[in-house]
Structure formats: C-alpha cells, structure tokens
C-alpha cells in the first residue's frame, strides 16, 4: 500500500484561475502525486498529496519552477 503525505506550497505569483488549473494538472501528472489543489479562499496556497516513496517535495517544487512559478514549501 502506498504511503501518502501532504505538502503545502506557497505560490508567490498572482495567478488567474486558468493558470492555477494548469499548474494543478501539471503537478497531478507527476508519478506519485495523488492530488494537487489550490485553496479556494487562499489562492496562493497549493496542497499536494503524494507518495514520498515515488516523488520528493523537491521534485514537486522543481516542477512548479519549470512552469515559471515562484513557490516555496510551507509544510
């Protein structure tokens, strides 16, 4: 059974809803990621659920950076 954990990322950029959806989809396509969703009330926060045996938080951050988004890990 996979081991799941959560991660909260702070996105520094001001993104419209279309760009946020694109980022959610990009992160969710990564092997080991089960979900990636922006918080509706705080659109600078993205919650990512993933299996750390398949992907690391650094790889998730790198994927965000490859999409030219400035992000940092909160937890």
N, C-alpha and C positions, 0 to 999 in steps of 0.2 A: 504494500500500500504506500502511495507517495506521501511524503512529509510536506505539509503546506505551512507557509508562514506569510505574514503580511508586511508590507512596506508602505510608508507614506513619503511621497516625494513632493517637494515644493517647487513649483514652476514659476520662475521669476518673470517670464514674459507675459504680456497681456494677449491672450488668445481668444479668438471668437469661437463660437460653439462648433463650427465646422472643423476648425483646426484641432480643437480638443478631441473631437470624434476620430479624426485621422490619427492622432497620437495614441488614443486608446486602442485602435485597431492595430497599429504598428507594434505596440508592446504586446498585445494579446497574441500576435502571430509568432512570438518567440517561444521556442520549445521550453516547456516547464512553467510557463505563465498560464494561470487558470483564469485570471480576470485583471483588468486594468480600467479603473473608472475614476473620472473626475468627480469631486464632491460638488453637488449642485449648489449648495449655499456658499461654498468657498472654492471658487473655480481655479484657484492657484494650487490646490491640493489634489494629487492623484494617489489613489490607493491601489496597490498592486498586490495580488495574491499569487504566490509562486512556490515552486518546489526547489529549495536550495540545493538539492542533490543534482538538479538539472541545469540551473542557471543561478548566477550570483547577482546580488544587488548592484555590483559594479557593472555587470553586463547590461542590466536594465538601464542604469544611468548612461552607459555608453550608447545604447540605442536611442535614448532621448537626445543625447548630444548629437548623434548622427542626423537627427531631424532638425538640427539647428535650434534647439530649445535649451535654455539655461535652467538647469534643475539641480537640486541638492536633496540628499536624503535627510528626512526628519527622524524617522524611526524604522 
